[in-house]
Amino acid sequence: MTFRWPTLFLLAATVAFAEPADPRGWSPGQKAAGAARILAGPDREGLPELELPKAFAKQITGRTLLFYFSPTCPHCMKVGKEVGDLARALKPAGVEVIGVATGSSLPADVQAFRAEYGLDFPVEIDEKGEIGSAIGARSTPSALLVEPGEKGKQRIVDVWYPYQPGYDIYVRIRAAKDPWSVFGGYLGNGSCVGCHQQESEGWALTHHSVAWRTLTTRGKDTDPECVSCHVTGAGKAGGWSADRPDLTGVGCEACHGPSGPHDGVRDEPKDACATCHDAKHSIRFSLERAVPLIDHYAANAMDDETFRARRMAVVEGQADRSLVAFPTEPTVGAEACKSCHEAEYAQWAGSPHHHAMQTLRDAQKEGQVDCVRCHATPTRGGPTPTELSGFRVAEAVGCEACHGPGQAHVEAKGGTENIEKLGDDCPVCVIEAVCTSCHTSEQDPDWNLEKALPKAGHGAR
């Protein structure tokens, strides 16, 4: 199985197709493209039988998972607890686990590794490198499921080279008589990857995929109010916690529920949106605008270069954030706000925002639409105008550039549901999203929200 995205954990989903495919290459009722491989395992005819050292081979009396690792390997440490839990989960299925530590491993390090991650299965140090050579392991961690073959050899049932976080579900599927019986609880995106390749690539192009990163880069990853909507399953049994880093970010199960529908319970994904995209944290959120932005098959029609460029734009915070765009309603101009907001109007009139067009005139760029878009208020919300006539150049960056179109607010003679208030109770993430639509690292590298906000802020009534 080949993926264009190097980090398998972040890739995920494919669906097989029973009806004529739409332009994205998907149709309703389609099975996940990787499902057949995961359920059936590799073609055994293409796998050699193993000749393990005789003394070691005697330990293999039935299906056995061989876990090849180094106790000082960071990647091995990352999956240590998972493999320990996996060993206990496999016992009812009659599958044993044997650890094989690399030849350079020190006994003290092996013992410490076992204690740290709760490994209660036997571990043998491969001092002569014979076991590693026989199984063809070239990196740690690696794992393979074997069973006794003929003439003292061992047959390979499946291999995971390398073994990555979340692969425990694949091992359990291969070991179980009923593969669907292993699903239950939160498994993490790594468990969705194998079958759902296309969907995972689509997810990687969404802001959901970097939800946790947006907190860590802002020092908000310890703020409970923020964390709950930037992880998967917060506050729910088996959901995100400090020891479940695989559930950071808004993953598959944040919308599809624990184990998705594979445990026999189907959650309606759209019902999950409002738990985080509420009036306080989103700008007039609507499913009609939001759902197309998480198209699971958006990557299908992209070539590798386009995919990588989009992914990097998402990671670096440069991708468009159309969900925070204002509704496509007319703006009315700052003068229409003045009668009710005299003090705020006066403060704005003396601010750099009101004089933003002058900086373009000084640079002789007042006729360049790409520049004007961040130096003047559009005549209506929605897509950025492509002509100068689509901007209120006389007022420059007016009230509605930050608060959104005010026509409905003016006609209703006020209200809080028909305008973006951006008051003291507004989360900083919402305010930042509005500001950084223009104050980008490319155009304004020295801009800082904490320093800039007091200069632009004003009391409201």
Phi and psi in degrees as a GROMACS rama.xvg file:
@    title "Ramachandran Plot"
@    xaxis  label "Phi"
@    yaxis  label "Psi"
@TYPE xy
-116.079  132.125  THR-2
-117.572  146.21  PHE-3
-81.8323  -16.8643  ARG-4
-96.6944  120.726  TRP-5
-62.6653  -29.4538  PRO-6
-91.1716  102.375  THR-7
-60.2531  -32.738  LEU-8
-58.6259  -35.2116  PHE-9
-89.2335  -7.20992  LEU-10
-90.435  158.56  LEU-11
-165.628  -38.0322  ALA-12
-138.865  143.863  ALA-13
-141.368  145.064  THR-14
-131.12  138.616  VAL-15
-90.7736  162.866  ALA-16
-124.965  125.132  PHE-17
-104.817  -19.4756  ALA-18
-119.644  168  GLU-19
-52.4545  131.461  PRO-20
-72.1073  144.811  ALA-21
-84.5084  179.13  ASP-22
-57.0879  -21.2899  PRO-23
-83.2194  -9.52413  ARG-24
89.5429  31.3801  GLY-25
-142.214  150.111  TRP-26
-141.387  151.013  SER-27
-58.3685  142.578  PRO-28
87.2121  -2.22338  GLY-29
-71.4422  140.52  GLN-30
-83.2164  150.202  LYS-31
-59.8049  130.912  ALA-32
-61.218  -31.4354  ALA-33
-88.2369  -2.3204  GLY-34
-63.6752  -42.4922  ALA-35
-60.5843  -41.5222  ALA-36
-66.6737  -42.7103  ARG-37
-65.9472  -42.1875  ILE-38
-74.1645  -36.7767  LEU-39
-88.6158  -24.3729  ALA-40
80.4592  -179.646  GLY-41
-72.7209  162.333  PRO-42
-71.9136  109.799  ASP-43
-65.0364  -25.0989  ARG-44
-63.228  -24.2507  GLU-45
-92.3884  1.62222  GLY-46
-108.582  131.88  LEU-47
-76.3518  156.934  PRO-48
-80.8671  151.036  GLU-49
-92.9225  148.07  LEU-50
-120.146  86.3933  GLU-51
-81.2239  155.76  LEU-52
-50.9008  136.479  PRO-53
-56.898  -43.3167  LYS-54
-62.6876  -38.0293  ALA-55
-74.2531  -40.1728  PHE-56
-62.1021  -27.947  ALA-57
-62.2419  -22.4181  LYS-58
-74.8906  -16.523  GLN-59
-93.8047  97.3541  ILE-60
-107.416  -8.90875  THR-61
-157.998  -164.312  GLY-62
-59.7359  130.795  ARG-63
-140.655  134.763  THR-64
-93.8662  122.03  LEU-65
-96.8014  120.999  LEU-66
-108.184  108.289  PHE-67
-96.6031  121.866  TYR-68
-152.492  170.109  PHE-69
-122.752  131.057  SER-70
-67.884  -14.2784  PRO-71
-106.422  5.5477  THR-72
-80.9046  123.143  CYS-73
-59.2544  -36.7598  PRO-74
-67.1201  -35.3638  HIS-75
-68.1967  -38.6467  CYS-76
-62.9421  -33.9973  MET-77
-66.1462  -29.1949  LYS-78
-107.307  1.95207  VAL-79
-55.1377  -51.9653  GLY-80
-64.6614  -39.7667  LYS-81
-59.4185  -44.0608  GLU-82
-68.2693  -36.825  VAL-83
-61.396  -44.701  GLY-84
-66.347  -37.3452  ASP-85
-61.6598  -42.4731  LEU-86
-58.5529  -41.3565  ALA-87
-70.4508  -33.3351  ARG-88
-72.1496  -26.8077  ALA-89
-81.0795  -20.6171  LEU-90
-56.2608  -45.4642  LYS-91
-60.1364  -25.0743  PRO-92
-86.9719  2.91745  ALA-93
76.6479  20.2374  GLY-94
-105.052  126.299  VAL-95
-96.1204  163.03  GLU-96
-125.525  135.397  VAL-97
-127.003  127.968  ILE-98
-87.6377  141.542  GLY-99
-125.311  107.051  VAL-100
-86.8534  143.474  ALA-101
-58.5808  155.955  THR-102
-58.8961  -26.0076  GLY-103
-85.7027  -1.15494  SER-104
-69.5854  137.293  SER-105
-89.7243  140.148  LEU-106
-53.1036  -39.2396  PRO-107
-64.54  -38.4936  ALA-108
-68.3239  -39.3877  ASP-109
-62.7149  -44.5347  VAL-110
-63.015  -40.835  GLN-111
-65.4499  -39.354  ALA-112
-63.5424  -44.7617  PHE-113
-62.9313  -41.2826  ARG-114
-68.0407  -41.5991  ALA-115
-64.0019  -39.8231  GLU-116
-109.808  9.43477  TYR-117
66.7925  42.4909  GLY-118
-85.5184  111.439  LEU-119
-107.319  19.6219  ASP-120
-104.153  158.738  PHE-121
-66.0657  146.15  PRO-122
-129.199  132.037  VAL-123
-118.579  131.637  GLU-124
-81.9723  124.96  ILE-125
-83.2432  68.6948  ASP-126
-58.1102  -37.8614  GLU-127
-94.907  -2.30576  LYS-128
73.8362  13.0315  GLY-129
-71.9529  -38.2215  GLU-130
-69.6145  -47.5957  ILE-131
-58.1064  -39.2457  GLY-132
-66.3719  -42.0136  SER-133
-65.6165  -37.8334  ALA-134
-89.4864  -5.71671  ILE-135
71.7187  25.6823  GLY-136
-73.9953  131.627  ALA-137
-117.227  -7.55188  ARG-138
-152.335  162.465  SER-139
-119.267  144.935  THR-140
-83.529  151.041  PRO-141
-135.162  157.992  SER-142
-148.981  147.24  ALA-143
-146.572  144.018  LEU-144
-99.3186  123.482  LEU-145
-127.81  166.359  VAL-146
-147.645  157.104  GLU-147
-59.196  134.511  PRO-148
-109.708  -153.421  GLY-149
-92.6794  151.855  GLU-150
55.262  40.2418  LYS-151
76.8337  5.22579  GLY-152
-91.4706  172.943  LYS-153
-123.489  134.27  GLN-154
-89.108  141.223  ARG-155
-88.2902  125.478  ILE-156
-89.8238  -44.2131  VAL-157
-164.202  160.611  ASP-158
-132.559  149.713  VAL-159
-135.275  86.0743  TRP-160
-116.207  107.926  TYR-161
-81.8654  167.472  PRO-162
-86.4382  126.604  TYR-163
-118.723  160.448  GLN-164
-53.3685  135.002  PRO-165
94.6122  -5.4101  GLY-166
-77.6316  -7.25593  TYR-167
-58.2212  -33.8995  ASP-168
-65.1692  -35.1775  ILE-169
-69.2552  -38.8848  TYR-170
-63.5392  -43.4917  VAL-171
-65.9254  -36.4723  ARG-172
-62.7634  -42.4869  ILE-173
-70.2021  -25.8484  ARG-174
-88.9032  -22.2339  ALA-175
-84.4584  147.871  ALA-176
-69.9937  -39.1897  LYS-177
-113.935  103.862  ASP-178
-60.2065  -27.4301  PRO-179
-77.2633  -11.7914  TRP-180
-73.4922  -13.5863  SER-181
-85.1206  -10.4743  VAL-182
-82.0572  143.214  PHE-183
160.162  134.436  GLY-184
78.4292  -179.424  GLY-185
-79.5938  127.308  TYR-186
-110.558  -22.8672  LEU-187
90.2025  157.435  GLY-188
-60.03  -29.5542  ASN-189
-59.9246  -24.407  GLY-190
-83.8084  -15.8689  SER-191
-89.845  -22.6151  CYS-192
-53.2361  -50.692  VAL-193
-56.5966  -44.8285  GLY-194
-86.8077  -41.388  CYS-195
-101.047  70.3327  HIS-196
-74.7949  -47.3273  GLN-197
-64.7862  -44.1319  GLN-198
-62.5576  -34.5198  GLU-199
-70.0641  -37.5918  SER-200
-64.8477  -38.0914  GLU-201
-64.049  -41.5734  GLY-202
-61.1504  -37.2581  TRP-203
-63.5907  -17.5001  ALA-204
-94.6362  3.20861  LEU-205
-102.681  162.041  THR-206
-71.8578  -17.7879  HIS-207
-57.4106  -38.231  HIS-208
-67.7662  -20.8033  SER-209
-115.499  19.4133  VAL-210
-58.7428  -41.0754  ALA-211
-70.4833  -38.8663  TRP-212
-60.227  -36.5078  ARG-213
-64.0954  -23.2221  THR-214
-83.4626  -46.0512  LEU-215
-63.8179  -34.4709  THR-216
-75.886  -10.4671  THR-217
-116.351  5.41025  ARG-218
68.3376  26.5899  GLY-219
-107.201  9.55151  LYS-220
-75.8389  0.90421  ASP-221
-115.914  5.73418  THR-222
-89.1058  108.967  ASP-223
-54.8231  -36.9887  PRO-224
-65.0492  -33.3092  GLU-225
-84.4732  -42.7397  CYS-226
-58.0972  -40.024  VAL-227
-57.2887  -28.3608  SER-228
-104.518  10.5874  CYS-229
-121.098  13.6788  HIS-230
-135.668  178.259  VAL-231
-110.617  121.237  THR-232
78.5996  25.4965  GLY-233
-61.2086  133.059  ALA-234
77.532  4.38058  GLY-235
-113.28  153.12  LYS-236
-57.5106  123.735  ALA-237
79.1608  0.80361  GLY-238
-82.7625  -163.765  GLY-239
-56.7886  139.053  TRP-240
-155.305  176.27  SER-241
-59.9117  -28.0261  ALA-242
-97.9108  14.7213  ASP-243
-124.564  64.6564  ARG-244
-62.5591  -18.6331  PRO-245
-69.2727  -9.9943  ASP-246
-105.669  12.42  LEU-247
-74.1738  152.016  THR-248
85.9383  163.378  GLY-249
-90.8144  90.9333  VAL-250
-89.6466  -173.607  GLY-251
-52.3038  -46.0351  CYS-252
-75.51  -9.92354  GLU-253
-65.0796  -32.1653  ALA-254
-104.184  -37.6702  CYS-255
-93.6138  -2.56465  HIS-256
83.2323  163.717  GLY-257
-57.5574  127.775  PRO-258
65.374  9.74396  SER-259
59.9206  -149.802  GLY-260
-83.2276  0.254934  PRO-261
-70.7109  -13.6037  HIS-262
-93.5129  8.63076  ASP-263
92.5876  -2.93652  GLY-264
-118.698  118.425  VAL-265
-102.505  121.729  ARG-266
-92.477  146.172  ASP-267
-80.6546  111.044  GLU-268
-53.8635  -38.2422  PRO-269
-64.128  -25.5083  LYS-270
-66.709  -22.7773  ASP-271
-77.4456  -21.4781  ALA-272
-57.921  -48.3021  CYS-273
-68.41  -14.4678  ALA-274
-66.7202  -24.7547  THR-275
-120.054  -38.2564  CYS-276
-85.3703  65.9229  HIS-277
-95.8746  -178.197  ASP-278
-62.109  -28.2031  ALA-279
-77.408  -33.1787  LYS-280
-106.715  -6.10048  HIS-281
-134.404  152.783  SER-282
-88.5866  101.812  ILE-283
42.8266  59.9266  ARG-284
-62.4762  141.648  PHE-285
-146.899  143.244  SER-286
-62.6231  -34.3098  LEU-287
-59.8809  -37.5477  GLU-288
-82.5085  -33.8467  ARG-289
-80.6812  -45.5021  ALA-290
-57.0199  -43.8208  VAL-291
-60.6319  -21.5365  PRO-292
-79.056  -10.3515  LEU-293
-117.537  34.4727  ILE-294
-53.9265  115.704  ASP-295
-67.67  -15.6678  HIS-296
-117.882  21.0695  TYR-297
-61.7043  -27.643  ALA-298
-82.0794  -13.3398  ALA-299
-58.251  -38.8016  ASN-300
-91.8903  3.55057  ALA-301
-91.5834  142.479  MET-302
-81.3506  170.993  ASP-303
-59.2588  -40.6709  ASP-304
-65.3485  -43.7043  GLU-305
-64.0836  -41.7685  THR-306
-60.6622  -48.3871  PHE-307
-63.3108  -39.8354  ARG-308
-64.0282  -43.0103  ALA-309
-66.4257  -42.4758  ARG-310
-61.037  -44.7097  ARG-311
-65.6157  -35.3767  MET-312
-63.7558  -38.4181  ALA-313
-66.1696  -48.2376  VAL-314
-61.3053  -41.3032  VAL-315
-85.0457  0.213741  GLU-316
77.6663  18.3743  GLY-317
-101.1  -7.76845  GLN-318
-70.7309  149.904  ALA-319
-61.7195  147.214  ASP-320
-123.076  69.8714  ARG-321
-66.99  -16.7954  SER-322
-68.1403  -26.6209  LEU-323
-94.0812  7.88075  VAL-324
-71.4696  150.867  ALA-325
-76.2839  157.458  PHE-326
-60.2728  156.139  PRO-327
-83.4719  67.1907  THR-328
-119.087  157.541  GLU-329
-67.017  147.682  PRO-330
-92.7529  160.356  THR-331
-116.808  -10.0551  VAL-332
93.3757  152.594  GLY-333
-62.4181  -30.7879  ALA-334
-60.8172  -31.6677  GLU-335
-71.3756  -16.3008  ALA-336
-89.513  -21.6582  CYS-337
-60.6002  -38.8254  LYS-338
-62.482  -31.9941  SER-339
-98.8255  -24.4289  CYS-340
-123.194  59.6907  HIS-341
-62.8298  -45.4068  GLU-342
-65.6621  -42.8911  ALA-343
-65.8637  -39.1627  GLU-344
-62.4602  -43.3659  TYR-345
-63.7951  -40.2322  ALA-346
-65.8066  -42.3555  GLN-347
-62.9631  -40.6058  TRP-348
-60.5772  -24.8182  ALA-349
-101.523  10.3571  GLY-350
-95.6474  161.507  SER-351
-59.014  -29.7753  PRO-352
-58.8722  -44.5689  HIS-353
-67.2556  -22.3017  HIS-354
-107.526  18.5733  HIS-355
-62.8048  -35.2524  ALA-356
-67.2624  -26.6773  MET-357
-64.4809  -34.2962  GLN-358
-64.3276  -30.6061  THR-359
-75.09  -39.0203  LEU-360
-63.1748  -40.0835  ARG-361
-62.6019  -30.9899  ASP-362
-95.196  3.29692  ALA-363
57.0729  41.3382  GLN-364
-121.333  16.615  LYS-365
-68.1461  -11.0207  GLU-366
-99.1595  1.83237  GLY-367
-96.3055  111.413  GLN-368
-58.4206  -37.78  VAL-369
-60.9362  -27.6797  ASP-370
-87.3019  -41.7013  CYS-371
-60.7151  -30.4494  VAL-372
-56.0443  -25.8072  ARG-373
-110.174  11.0966  CYS-374
-124.485  4.37785  HIS-375
-154.351  154.829  ALA-376
-81.2653  133.709  THR-377
-66.5431  158.326  PRO-378
-77.642  -10.4922  THR-379
-158.66  156.565  ARG-380
-74.3417  175.517  GLY-381
102.227  -151.407  GLY-382
-56.3836  143.97  PRO-383
-63.6494  130.345  THR-384
-59.04  150.983  PRO-385
-106.818  -2.00474  THR-386
-124.911  151.086  GLU-387
-60.1375  -28.7326  LEU-388
-66.2858  -12.2677  SER-389
-86.6247  7.92918  GLY-390
-126.594  151.644  PHE-391
-92.05  75.8254  ARG-392
-66.4393  -25.8334  VAL-393
-65.9094  -34.1127  ALA-394
-96.5628  -8.95692  GLU-395
61.8166  -133.71  ALA-396
-84.8056  96.5966  VAL-397
-92.7798  -170.875  GLY-398
-54.9268  -44.1169  CYS-399
-76.3002  -9.93917  GLU-400
-66.0987  -29.023  ALA-401
-105.478  -36.1475  CYS-402
-96.243  -5.24385  HIS-403
86.6925  168.687  GLY-404
-52.6909  134.15  PRO-405
-107.478  7.71479  GLY-406
-58.4415  -49.2022  GLN-407
-64.3017  -35.1319  ALA-408
-66.291  -42.1408  HIS-409
-69.6657  -43.629  VAL-410
-64.4466  -32.7294  GLU-411
-85.2586  -0.385976  ALA-412
57.7585  42.6755  LYS-413
115.201  -169.752  GLY-414
122.245  162.24  GLY-415
-110.615  -14.5615  THR-416
-87.9213  -10.6192  GLU-417
-111.907  16.2629  ASN-418
-154.702  153.63  ILE-419
-88.3058  107.274  GLU-420
-68.5588  -44.4617  LYS-421
56.9471  40.8502  LEU-422
-84.5743  -169.288  GLY-423
-62.8779  -26.9647  ASP-424
-87.4223  2.25409  ASP-425
-80.5644  127.339  CYS-426
-58.1012  143.668  PRO-427
-60.1433  -28.0844  VAL-428
-64.7091  -34.656  CYS-429
-70.9502  -45.579  VAL-430
-61.6455  -43.4047  ILE-431
-61.8747  -39.8715  GLU-432
-61.1658  -39.1502  ALA-433
-66.7284  -48.1668  VAL-434
-64.369  -44.5964  CYS-435
-77.6751  0.444578  THR-436
-66.5323  -21.2663  SER-437
-121.855  -39.2341  CYS-438
-82.0091  69.1177  HIS-439
-86.5589  164.596  THR-440
-65.3055  -25.4479  SER-441
-78.4375  -44.2909  GLU-442
-86.8572  -26.7745  GLN-443
-142.453  67.4803  ASP-444
-61.0785  -24.1388  PRO-445
-93.5908  0.3615  ASP-446
-68.5765  138.219  TRP-447
-137.195  125.931  ASN-448
-59.8826  -45.5678  LEU-449
-62.8346  -33.9663  GLU-450
-82.3308  -34.037  LYS-451
-79.9195  -34.782  ALA-452
-60.8936  -43.7606  LEU-453
-60.1399  -30.0187  PRO-454
-72.627  -32.2847  LYS-455
-96.3651  -16.5247  ALA-456
-71.4149  155.014  GLY-457
-157.943  152.195  HIS-458
-68.4316  153.521  GLY-459
-131.644  159.418  ALA-460
